[in-house]
Structure formats: C-alpha cells, structure tokens
C-alpha cells in the first residue's frame, strides 16, 4: 500500500472522503451518502457529527479533539474495500460503520489486517462478527435475532396460510430472509413461495403475478425500502392484499414517500425507538434544535458508536487499535441507546427488537402484537 504523507498545514483531499477540520485523533464514518439507501446513510452522518461535536465540546479524549472523516461506499462491497484502504492511508484510528452488511463484511477484513477498531451501528449479518476478528464490534442486533421475531410472528399469525419470503440477494436482505424461513419451519410452518429480486429493479409485475397465483396471504421481504416500497405500491394497484413485513431497513420516511397510502399496515422489526428512550432525551432535543426533527434509530446508533470509540480510547489511554479493542471487550459503556457490553465475538449483549407498523405516514409500535 502506498504511503501518503500529510503536512500539518495541508488540507488533504482523498477521493470519496469529506474531512472535517484537522484534529488530533482522526475517526472515520463509513456510510452511504450516495446510492439507493443514502437516506439511511444521512441518518448515520447526522448522529456521528453530533457525537463528535458533543465530545469535543466537553474537552475531547485524552486532552485531544476528535476529527471526523466521512467516506461514501454507496453500500457497494468493492467501494467499501477501497474506502477502508483510504481510511488506513489517511491514518484513521477507528471507524464508525459501515452502513450495510454487504459493505461491512469485506471492509472488516481490511481493518482486521491493520488492527483498526470498527464499531458497527447498523449491519446485522451474523458473518460480520462470526469470523472472530478481535477488533470488530456491533452495537445493533443480528439477523439471526431480528429474523426470529418476524418468523415467529408469521408462524403464529399465519398458521396454515400461504406465506412468501422474498429477498434482494444482498448480504443483509438474504440473511434476514433465510432466518425467517428457518424460524417458520422450526415452528412447524411452511413457506409456500420463496423468490428473490435484484436490487434496483422497478417493475415487479411478474413477482406480484406469482404471489397472486400462489394465493399468498403474507410476504416477508429481506432488503431495503426502495424496492419494497415499489413492490407494496404495485401489489395494491394489482389487487394483492397480502400483509408485508420486513426488517429495520424499512425505518425510513422514504418508504412512505414511495408507497403513499398503499404502505398502510406494512410491518417491520427494529430496535425500540430511541426518540422515546430516557437515555437519549437530551440528544433528541439536540437533533430537533439543529433542524433534523425526530430522526430514525440509525442516527442514535451511529452517535453511540462514536461514544463507544471515544470511551474505548479513554479507557485504553491510547488510540492504538489493539489496546482500544481490549478496552472495548473488557468494558461496559453508557450510551444514548442504553448500556452496551460486548460478548466474545464483539456482539452486543441482550439486543431488543420490536414490531412497528406504517400507519398514516408514521411508523408506530404495533399494537396487540
């Protein structure tokens, strides 16, 4: 890897990176600022920037300020690896991200090789932590936890009826969908129809025709909001009244912007809303004061990732990756999403998932679940 030298008085511009003012401890946010899920990436950026500002306002870490470098991988695995290498070359000490599982998994290989701590706020595919990298941490739950919630709900509510499971062939979506299938089958149910679409598709007429042919009563979708928004809208236009349910990739106002009233009643799983969390009330007010309104969970979890990175550096007494990783494995951290403690794999202990419903343009916790 070529070495890039920085002069203290020089502003360094690396392709694909947007860097804040120079400070002593550089931290990276790897997310998607472009592409179909850029709205989710914007949430992570809002949270990370707020956290950096709040920590620096209190004196920083070890007497030094944190700087934030925001990098875009568009949730593309190849771009993620390239971004990770640019972060390494830029001297980034720890990373908040990446946004998507498909990006996080290959990027984590790079960080592992270079002993850079990665604290992931949003990627749920189990493979991210199952490989045993000591420097990789996750503060959200896993697909094999989230998918069980949806699979159990479907197995119980749609017992003896026709269930379809669809995914977008990506790590996040397929991982969730596979867990839902296994959960339904483990509870004695059966998936009547299993299929996949390609992310970026816009015409789902053929899929909807097959769902109608199989007389599907409920559809689980593993993937993000742009495609499911179109599927739901087109399904209603074609007279398919099936219940749709998905994962936390649906926690985005753009879903309702795509579906309009057709999205009424669509369900998804996510962590409990942080906007209502007592530990996050001060941050909620800060988001509102800065004009962001009531942002989604991704902003809070990204904020928490920066908190944990800062606390890990403070506990380690250094920003050196191995020592920070040791501190994260050994510590307990108070964050805006609650108290965080990691297991041996780097997964958060005791994650929680709740079912939400899109109702009149708002996402509310499902009543009577």
C-alpha positions as CSV (number, residue, x, y, z in Angstrom):
1,X,0.0,0.0,0.0
2,X,1.4,3.3,-1.0
3,X,2.2,5.7,1.8
4,X,0.5,9.1,1.8
5,X,2.3,11.8,3.7
6,X,0.5,14.7,5.3
7,X,1.9,18.1,6.3
8,X,0.2,19.6,9.3
9,X,-0.6,22.8,7.4
10,X,-2.0,20.9,4.4
11,X,-5.6,20.1,3.8
12,X,-5.6,16.6,2.4
13,X,-8.3,15.7,-0.2
14,X,-8.7,11.9,-0.8
15,X,-11.2,10.8,-3.5
16,X,-14.5,9.9,-1.9
17,X,-13.7,11.4,1.5
18,X,-15.1,14.6,3.1
19,X,-12.9,15.6,6.1
20,X,-13.7,17.9,9.0
21,X,-11.2,20.4,10.4
22,X,-7.8,18.8,11.5
23,X,-7.7,17.4,15.0
24,X,-5.5,15.1,16.9
25,X,-7.5,11.8,16.8
26,X,-9.0,11.1,13.4
27,X,-12.1,8.9,13.3
28,X,-13.9,7.6,10.2
29,X,-17.6,7.3,9.4
30,X,-18.1,4.8,6.6
31,X,-21.6,5.0,5.2
32,X,-23.7,5.5,2.1
33,X,-24.0,9.2,1.1
34,X,-25.0,8.2,-2.4
35,X,-27.0,5.3,-3.9
36,X,-30.5,3.9,-3.1
37,X,-30.1,3.9,0.7
38,X,-28.4,7.3,1.0
39,X,-31.3,8.4,3.3
40,X,-30.2,5.9,5.8
41,X,-26.6,7.0,5.4
42,X,-27.7,10.5,6.1
43,X,-29.0,9.4,9.5
44,X,-25.7,7.8,10.4
45,X,-23.9,11.0,9.4
46,X,-26.2,13.2,11.5
47,X,-25.5,11.0,14.5
48,X,-21.8,10.8,14.1
49,X,-21.3,14.5,13.5
50,X,-23.4,15.4,16.6
51,X,-21.4,13.0,18.7
52,X,-18.1,14.4,17.6
53,X,-19.3,17.9,18.3
54,X,-20.6,17.0,21.8
55,X,-17.5,15.1,22.8
56,X,-15.1,17.8,21.6
57,X,-17.3,20.4,23.4
58,X,-16.5,18.6,26.7
59,X,-12.8,18.6,26.0
60,X,-12.3,15.6,23.7
61,X,-10.5,12.5,24.6
62,X,-7.2,12.3,26.5
63,X,-6.9,16.0,26.1
64,X,-7.2,15.8,22.3
65,X,-10.1,16.6,20.0
66,X,-11.6,14.1,17.6
67,X,-11.9,14.8,13.9
68,X,-14.4,13.1,11.6
69,X,-13.8,11.9,8.1
70,X,-17.0,10.8,6.3
71,X,-16.5,8.3,3.5
72,X,-19.1,7.0,1.0
73,X,-19.2,3.4,-0.2
74,X,-22.7,3.6,-1.6
75,X,-23.3,0.2,0.1
76,X,-21.2,-1.4,-2.6
77,X,-18.7,-4.1,-1.4
78,X,-15.9,-3.1,-3.8
79,X,-16.2,0.6,-2.9
80,X,-16.2,-0.4,0.8
81,X,-12.8,-2.1,0.5
82,X,-11.4,0.8,-1.4
83,X,-12.8,3.2,1.2
84,X,-11.3,1.1,4.1
85,X,-7.9,1.2,2.4
86,X,-8.2,5.0,2.0
87,X,-9.1,5.3,5.7
88,X,-5.9,3.3,6.6
89,X,-3.8,5.5,4.3
90,X,-5.3,8.6,5.9
91,X,-4.3,7.5,9.4
92,X,-7.9,6.9,10.7
93,X,-7.7,5.4,14.2
94,X,-11.2,3.9,14.5
95,X,-14.3,3.5,12.2
96,X,-18.0,4.0,12.8
97,X,-19.6,1.9,10.1
98,X,-20.1,0.6,7.5
99,X,-23.8,1.1,6.9
100,X,-24.7,-2.1,5.1
101,X,-23.8,-5.7,5.8
102,X,-22.6,-6.3,2.3
103,X,-20.1,-3.5,2.7
104,X,-19.2,-4.1,6.3
105,X,-18.1,-7.7,5.9
106,X,-15.3,-7.2,3.3
107,X,-14.2,-3.8,4.8
108,X,-13.8,-5.6,8.2
109,X,-11.1,-7.7,6.6
110,X,-9.0,-4.6,5.8
111,X,-9.5,-3.2,9.3
112,X,-8.6,-6.5,10.9
113,X,-5.3,-6.7,8.9
114,X,-4.4,-3.2,10.1
115,X,-5.7,-3.5,13.7
116,X,-8.2,-0.7,13.3
117,X,-11.2,-0.8,15.6
118,X,-14.6,-1.0,13.8
119,X,-17.7,-0.2,15.8
120,X,-20.7,-1.0,13.6
121,X,-24.1,0.6,14.4
122,X,-26.3,-0.9,11.7
123,X,-25.0,-4.0,9.9
124,X,-26.9,-7.1,11.1
125,X,-25.5,-10.1,9.1
126,X,-24.0,-12.6,11.6
127,X,-20.9,-13.2,9.4
128,X,-19.6,-9.8,10.4
129,X,-18.7,-10.9,13.9
130,X,-18.8,-14.7,13.5
131,X,-15.3,-14.8,12.0
132,X,-13.8,-13.8,15.3
133,X,-12.0,-10.6,14.5
134,X,-11.0,-9.1,17.8
135,X,-11.3,-5.5,16.6
136,X,-14.8,-5.7,15.1
137,X,-17.8,-4.7,17.3
138,X,-21.5,-4.4,16.6
139,X,-24.0,-2.4,18.7
140,X,-27.2,-3.4,17.0
141,X,-28.6,-6.9,16.9
142,X,-28.1,-9.7,14.4
143,X,-30.2,-11.1,11.6
144,X,-30.5,-14.4,13.5
145,X,-32.1,-12.4,16.3
146,X,-34.2,-10.0,14.3
147,X,-35.4,-12.6,11.8
148,X,-36.6,-14.8,14.6
149,X,-39.1,-12.0,15.7
150,X,-40.6,-11.8,12.2
151,X,-40.5,-15.5,11.6
152,X,-42.3,-16.3,14.9
153,X,-44.9,-13.6,14.3
154,X,-45.6,-15.0,10.8
155,X,-45.7,-18.7,12.0
156,X,-48.2,-17.8,14.7
157,X,-50.4,-15.3,12.9
158,X,-50.4,-17.1,9.5
159,X,-50.5,-20.7,10.6
160,X,-51.9,-22.8,7.8
161,X,-52.0,-19.9,5.4
162,X,-49.7,-19.1,2.5
163,X,-46.5,-17.2,3.3
164,X,-44.0,-16.0,0.8
165,X,-40.4,-15.0,1.5
166,X,-38.5,-12.7,-0.9
167,X,-35.1,-11.1,-0.7
168,X,-32.8,-8.8,-2.7
169,X,-29.8,-11.2,-3.0
170,X,-27.7,-9.0,-0.8
171,X,-26.0,-10.0,2.5
172,X,-28.4,-8.1,4.7
173,X,-31.6,-9.0,2.9
174,X,-30.9,-12.6,2.1
175,X,-29.5,-13.2,5.6
176,X,-32.7,-11.9,7.2
177,X,-34.9,-13.8,4.8
178,X,-33.1,-17.1,5.4
179,X,-33.5,-16.8,9.2
180,X,-37.3,-16.1,8.7
181,X,-37.6,-19.2,6.6
182,X,-35.8,-21.4,9.2
183,X,-37.9,-19.9,12.0
184,X,-41.2,-20.6,10.3
185,X,-40.1,-24.1,9.5
186,X,-38.8,-24.7,13.1
187,X,-42.2,-23.8,14.4
188,X,-44.0,-26.3,12.1
189,X,-44.9,-23.9,9.4
190,X,-44.2,-23.9,5.7
191,X,-43.1,-21.2,3.2
192,X,-45.4,-21.6,0.2
193,X,-43.2,-19.4,-2.1
194,X,-39.5,-18.4,-2.0
195,X,-38.0,-16.0,-4.5
196,X,-35.5,-13.1,-5.0
197,X,-35.4,-9.9,-6.8
198,X,-32.5,-7.7,-7.9
199,X,-31.8,-4.5,-6.0
200,X,-32.5,-1.6,-8.3
201,X,-35.4,-3.2,-10.1
202,X,-38.5,-1.1,-10.6
203,X,-41.1,-3.3,-12.3
204,X,-42.4,-6.1,-10.1
205,X,-45.4,-7.1,-12.2
206,X,-44.1,-10.7,-12.7
207,X,-43.4,-11.2,-9.0
208,X,-46.8,-9.9,-8.0
209,X,-48.5,-12.2,-10.6
210,X,-46.7,-15.1,-9.0
211,X,-47.7,-14.1,-5.5
212,X,-51.3,-13.9,-6.6
213,X,-51.0,-17.2,-8.4
214,X,-49.9,-18.8,-5.1
215,X,-52.7,-17.0,-3.2
216,X,-50.1,-15.5,-0.8
217,X,-51.5,-14.1,2.4
218,X,-48.3,-12.7,3.9
219,X,-44.9,-11.6,2.4
220,X,-41.7,-11.3,4.2
221,X,-39.1,-9.1,2.3
222,X,-35.4,-9.1,3.1
223,X,-34.0,-5.9,1.8
224,X,-34.2,-2.1,1.8
225,X,-37.1,0.4,1.5
226,X,-36.7,1.5,-2.2
227,X,-37.6,-1.9,-3.7
228,X,-40.2,-2.9,-1.1
229,X,-41.9,0.5,-1.4
230,X,-42.4,-0.2,-5.1
231,X,-43.5,-3.8,-4.5
232,X,-46.1,-2.8,-2.0
233,X,-47.5,0.1,-4.2
234,X,-47.6,-2.1,-7.3
235,X,-49.2,-5.0,-5.3
236,X,-52.0,-2.8,-4.1
237,X,-52.5,-1.4,-7.6
238,X,-52.9,-5.0,-8.9
239,X,-55.3,-6.1,-6.1
240,X,-52.9,-8.1,-3.9
241,X,-53.9,-7.5,-0.3
242,X,-51.2,-9.6,1.4
243,X,-49.6,-8.5,4.6
244,X,-46.0,-7.2,4.0
245,X,-43.3,-7.4,6.7
246,X,-39.6,-6.5,6.6
247,X,-36.5,-5.7,8.7
248,X,-35.1,-2.4,10.1
249,X,-34.1,-1.3,6.6
250,X,-37.7,-0.1,6.4
251,X,-37.3,2.5,9.1
252,X,-37.1,5.4,6.7
253,X,-39.6,8.1,5.7
254,X,-38.8,7.5,2.1
255,X,-40.7,4.2,2.3
256,X,-44.0,6.1,2.8
257,X,-43.0,8.7,0.1
258,X,-42.8,5.8,-2.3
259,X,-45.9,4.0,-1.3
260,X,-48.3,6.7,-0.1
261,X,-51.4,5.2,1.5
262,X,-50.6,1.9,-0.1
263,X,-48.0,1.4,2.6
264,X,-50.6,1.4,5.3
265,X,-50.2,-1.6,7.6
266,X,-46.7,-2.6,6.4
267,X,-44.7,-4.0,9.3
268,X,-41.0,-4.1,10.1
269,X,-38.7,-5.0,13.0
270,X,-36.3,-2.6,14.6
271,X,-34.7,-1.8,18.0
272,X,-37.0,0.2,20.3
273,X,-37.4,3.8,19.2
274,X,-34.6,5.8,20.7
275,X,-36.6,9.0,20.4
276,X,-38.5,7.7,23.4
277,X,-35.5,6.3,25.3
278,X,-34.9,8.2,28.6
279,X,-31.1,8.0,28.0
280,X,-31.5,9.7,24.6
281,X,-33.8,12.6,25.5
282,X,-31.0,15.2,25.6
283,X,-29.8,14.1,22.2
284,X,-33.4,14.0,20.8
285,X,-33.7,17.7,21.8
286,X,-30.3,18.5,20.2
287,X,-31.4,16.9,16.9
288,X,-34.6,19.0,16.9
289,X,-32.7,22.2,17.7
290,X,-30.4,21.6,14.8
291,X,-33.3,21.2,12.4
292,X,-33.2,17.4,12.0
293,X,-36.5,16.7,13.7
294,X,-37.2,13.2,15.0
295,X,-34.6,11.2,13.2
296,X,-34.6,7.4,13.0
297,X,-32.7,4.9,15.0
298,X,-29.7,4.9,12.7
299,X,-28.7,8.4,13.9
300,X,-28.8,7.3,17.5
301,X,-26.8,4.1,17.0
302,X,-24.2,6.0,14.9
303,X,-23.9,8.5,17.8
304,X,-23.5,5.6,20.2
305,X,-20.7,4.1,18.0
306,X,-18.7,7.3,18.3
307,X,-19.4,7.4,22.1
308,X,-18.0,3.9,22.4
309,X,-15.0,4.6,20.3
310,X,-14.2,7.7,22.4
311,X,-14.7,5.8,25.7
312,X,-12.6,2.9,24.4
313,X,-9.7,5.3,23.6
314,X,-10.1,6.9,27.0
315,X,-10.1,3.6,28.9
316,X,-7.1,2.3,26.8
317,X,-5.2,5.5,27.4
318,X,-4.2,5.5,23.7
319,X,-5.8,5.3,20.2
320,X,-3.7,2.3,19.3
321,X,-6.1,-0.3,17.8
322,X,-5.2,-3.4,19.8
323,X,-5.4,-1.7,23.1
324,X,-8.7,0.0,22.3
325,X,-10.1,-3.3,21.2
326,X,-9.1,-4.9,24.5
327,X,-10.7,-2.0,26.4
328,X,-14.0,-2.5,24.4
329,X,-14.1,-6.2,25.1
330,X,-13.5,-5.6,28.9
331,X,-15.7,-2.5,29.4
332,X,-19.3,-1.5,29.9
333,X,-20.4,1.7,28.2
334,X,-23.2,4.1,28.9
335,X,-24.6,5.4,25.6
336,X,-27.6,7.1,24.1
337,X,-29.0,3.7,23.2
338,X,-28.5,2.3,26.6
339,X,-25.8,0.4,28.4
340,X,-23.6,-1.6,26.0
341,X,-21.5,-4.6,26.8
342,X,-19.9,-6.9,24.2
343,X,-19.6,-10.7,24.1
344,X,-16.5,-12.6,22.9
345,X,-17.5,-12.1,19.3
346,X,-18.0,-8.4,19.6
347,X,-21.8,-8.5,19.5
348,X,-23.9,-6.5,21.9
349,X,-25.4,-8.5,24.8
350,X,-29.2,-8.5,25.1
351,X,-30.3,-6.8,21.9
352,X,-34.0,-6.0,21.7
353,X,-36.4,-6.0,18.7
354,X,-39.9,-4.6,18.4
355,X,-42.5,-4.8,15.6
356,X,-43.5,-1.5,14.0
357,X,-46.3,-0.6,11.7
358,X,-46.6,2.1,9.0
359,X,-49.8,4.0,9.8
360,X,-50.9,7.3,8.2
361,X,-47.4,8.1,7.2
362,X,-45.9,7.4,10.6
363,X,-44.2,4.3,12.0
364,X,-45.7,3.3,15.3
365,X,-45.2,0.3,17.5
366,X,-47.6,-2.5,16.6
367,X,-50.5,-2.7,19.0
368,X,-51.6,-6.1,20.3
369,X,-48.5,-7.9,18.9
